[in-house]
């Protein structure tokens, strides 16, 4: 029903920046909840940032002030601008979407999202 494809990952030094993109295909009008997750080796997949509908945006404390989530509805694309990157940010980053409702909040758990991208690797060296 919905396919997600991430891009923009790469290797940078600490303090650098990257911008990730997530292109959505299919019945994209149904994806009320959009989010970015990340997973480092040996760690669980964790929620990074999310956008609910057209206005509500939330960030994990670990990235607040450094990362910015946004979307371009005309391009059916979700973005994650990452600045002041740290080695701790090294992970596989995933785009996620869920069919939410305007009167219900979006979740931040892995199980709250039905659609996932394949991931894009971000590596930050010291």
Number of C-alpha atoms within 10 A of each C-alpha: 8 17 17 23 19 23 19 15 18 15 14 18 14 17 14 14 18 18 16 22 22 26 19 24 14 11 10 19 12 14 20 18 24 27 29 26 22 22 19 17 9 6 9 10 17 17 20 23 24 26 21 21 16 12 7 11 15 15 20 15 9 11 17 12 12 13 20 18 22 19 17 10 12 6 9 15 18 24 21 23 15 20 17 15 23 19 15 13 20 20 21 18 27 26 30 29 26 22 16 19 14 11 6 8 13 23 17 21 11 14 8 15 20 12 17 20 20 14 22 20 19 21 19 19 15 10
